[in-house]
Amino acid sequence: MIKKKVLKYISIVIVVLLFLFAFLFIKQKNEIDHLQFTAVDMTQIADGTYCGEEQTTLVKAAVTVTVKDHQIQNITLIEHDNGLGQKAEKIVKTMIKNNTYDVDAVSSATISSQVIKRAVNDALDRRQLVKE
């Protein structure tokens, strides 16, 4: 009798957790699908170091982007709360090499890649200089 009650409660907890994970997954996917990127003309970006950020339910990124002679010289990840998306951090090398945030996502780290790209886009779009 007690075993049946315990099994019933464990089953309820498992079902609730599954619904919670499904809800979080759907919410995160919806947020990623609705990220808005703005076109950035690098010829219009003055020399300086700019800060940007992006946050979704499960992933957050904050960056500084250093520009010199209209070229991205460096991207520093100040913060990257990523769950399992740490692999996405190598995307900054590709963005520097291609001089744009608009690069392919890192395979198996798509969500974190998109959030990092959006944070870089935010820095270049807002052009909020970092005070040195």
NORMOMO-V941618 format. One line per field, one symbol per residue. psi: psi as a letter, one per 40 degrees, with the letter a starting at -180 (. if undefined). A space follows every 10 residues. Layout:
psi=???
//
This chain:
psi=dddddddddd dddddddddd dddddddddd dddehhiihh hdeehiiihi iiiihadehi ihiihhhhfe hhdihhhdhg hebefddede dddddddefi egiiihhefd dddddddddd ddddddfhih h.
//
